[in-house]
Amino acid sequence: MNPGIEGIVGMYVKLGELDTLQRMKEHRQSLLEQCVDTANFSFDVTRSIYRSDLEVIEAGIEKLSGEITGHVDVFNENRIAGWALYDQHPDKRVAIDIYFNGELVAEVVADQFRKDLLKLNKGDGHHAFMFEPPAGSYQLPLQLEIRAAKRKVLKAVTVEPPAATVEPAMDAEAK
């Protein structure tokens, strides 16, 4: 761990600077994406430092954001949808990660408006998310996991193919 980043994040947590921590996270993610190895140079150490920094920053964001409330309303081969919000900061939008069989297939933001959320006093109502799986990606059996802000599991389920229906055998007299 980088003690410098821990001190900086700790200070921003004390000051309640959630927006600043979000910008720090975006900046570190941008730097991490720029670490492309070449034939003569490896960024392994730099990537490791940035990932460590991101863990500290995300922990600070988690402290300030509080609990996440949410629900997955529908999941099928055509659509995965639901809502999520930070209880203490309903003005902030929650990142949603969708995994198929342990592999990240989508990152979406719960920022779409739903009138029912507004009526239920769920912030400003802009906390819904929707994802349309690419054709052929929702193959059963499927282990589906939907996480809010990389930490809260909103849904974890194994979707099995429907059981084959077997017609009862008819006896000779019924034929």
Secondary structure, 3 states (H helix, E strand, C coil): CCHHHHHHHHHHHHHCCHHHHHHHHHHHHHHHHCCCCCCCCCCHHHHHHHHHHHHHHHHHHHHHHCCEEEEEEEECCCCEEEEEEECCCCCCCEEEEEEECCEEEEEEEECEECHHHHHCCCCCCEEEEEECCCCCCCCCCEEEEEEECCCEEEEEEEECCCCCCCCCCCCHHHC
